[in-house]
Amino acid sequence: MNPTAPRDLLATVGDTPLVPLRRLLPGVPAALYAKLESFNPGGSAKDRSAHAIVADALASGRIGPGATLVESSSGNFGVALARLALLHGMHCVCVIDPRTNRTTLAMLHALGAEVVAVDTPDPATGDWLAARLHRVRALVAERPGAVWLDQYSNAAAVRAHADGTMSEIDAALAGRVDWLFVATSTTGTLAGCLEHVRRAG
């Protein structure tokens, strides 16, 4: 057995490569790097968030085997959560909207998630996210023991990127980071990176 091989699928979350993009800025006296979060098992940074959120909820006793996890997602977090639910013997209910692509839907179904779709945006705001969150709250109220881990305001998601993503970048570049560009949706990745920057000075 290879002693450096991951012990299980969860051990493959994080420690993603940081690679130089030398051809992108020819002749410019700067180094640009990309953090390849696609190397996570679900192909995105949301694997870090979901893993941290579920681990935190398991440790606190908020959830356990047999739990029903209800979450709103437009894609990557839902896939990551469905995988974790499968690994931990839980049921995942993912609330989506019409913008969710077919590949994501196929992955959710393959991982055993129950998919609930909202078909109209929130009437007050016209927002799809608000409509999804309204449905999540209704599902949790309807189903005894169902839990919403709330990826949008869960502090464990921020810690995942402070202690993981940005810590890894900082270590790989020995602190020589002048600019950081972060794709932002729920802002957990950005908030976590900023938290590490604050701590590290």
JOMO-V635022 format. One record per residue. RES is the residue in one letter. PSI is psi in radians with two decimals (999 if undefined). Layout:
{{RES	PSI} {RES	PSI}}
This chain:
{{M	2.43} {N	2.04} {P	-0.29} {T	-0.06} {A	2.51} {P	2.51} {R	-0.44} {D	3.14} {L	-0.66} {L	-0.48} {A	-0.15} {T	0.00} {V	2.24} {G	-3.06} {D	0.73} {T	2.69} {P	2.56} {L	1.98} {V	2.47} {P	2.45} {L	1.29} {R	-0.55} {R	-0.12} {L	-0.53} {L	1.15} {P	2.33} {G	0.03} {V	2.26} {P	1.07} {A	2.70} {A	2.27} {L	2.32} {Y	2.66} {A	2.32} {K	1.98} {L	1.39} {E	-0.20} {S	-0.21} {F	-0.15} {N	2.74} {P	-0.53} {G	0.02} {G	0.26} {S	2.94} {A	-0.31} {K	-0.35} {D	-0.69} {R	-0.85} {S	-0.87} {A	-0.77} {H	-0.79} {A	-0.73} {I	-0.79} {V	-0.73} {A	-0.73} {D	-0.76} {A	-0.62} {L	-0.80} {A	-0.60} {S	-0.18} {G	0.13} {R	-0.56} {I	2.88} {G	-3.07} {P	2.39} {G	-0.13} {A	2.69} {T	2.07} {L	2.12} {V	2.24} {E	2.59} {S	2.38} {S	2.54} {S	-0.03} {G	-1.48} {N	-0.72} {F	-0.69} {G	-0.75} {V	-0.79} {A	-0.74} {L	-0.69} {A	-0.71} {R	-0.78} {L	-0.71} {A	-0.75} {L	-0.78} {L	-0.54} {H	0.16} {G	0.68} {M	2.97} {H	2.29} {C	2.25} {V	2.04} {C	2.10} {V	2.12} {I	3.09} {D	3.11} {P	-0.23} {R	-0.19} {T	2.25} {N	2.85} {R	-0.63} {T	-0.76} {T	-0.77} {L	-0.75} {A	-0.71} {M	-0.74} {L	-0.81} {H	-0.73} {A	-0.54} {L	0.09} {G	0.21} {A	2.58} {E	2.19} {V	2.17} {V	2.15} {A	2.35} {V	2.48} {D	-0.06} {T	2.52} {P	2.90} {D	2.21} {P	-0.49} {A	-0.60} {T	-0.32} {G	0.22} {D	2.35} {W	-0.68} {L	-0.79} {A	-0.68} {A	-0.74} {R	-0.78} {L	-0.64} {H	-0.74} {R	-0.67} {V	-0.87} {R	-0.69} {A	-0.75} {L	-0.72} {V	-0.67} {A	-0.57} {E	-0.51} {R	1.99} {P	2.29} {G	-0.04} {A	2.54} {V	2.36} {W	1.98} {L	-0.23} {D	1.36} {Q	-0.37} {Y	-0.44} {S	0.29} {N	2.11} {A	-0.44} {A	-0.55} {A	-0.70} {V	-0.79} {R	-0.61} {A	-0.64} {H	-0.43} {A	-0.84} {D	-0.30} {G	-1.51} {T	-1.04} {M	-0.58} {S	-0.69} {E	-0.74} {I	-0.80} {D	-0.82} {A	-0.74} {A	-0.58} {L	0.20} {A	0.68} {G	-0.01} {R	1.26} {V	2.06} {D	-0.64} {W	2.55} {L	2.22} {F	2.16} {V	2.17} {A	2.31} {T	2.27} {S	-1.37} {T	-0.13} {T	0.09} {G	-0.72} {T	-0.84} {L	-0.81} {A	-0.70} {G	-0.75} {C	-0.75} {L	-0.65} {E	-0.75} {H	-0.72} {V	-0.76} {R	-0.78} {R	-0.69} {A	-0.21} {G	999}}
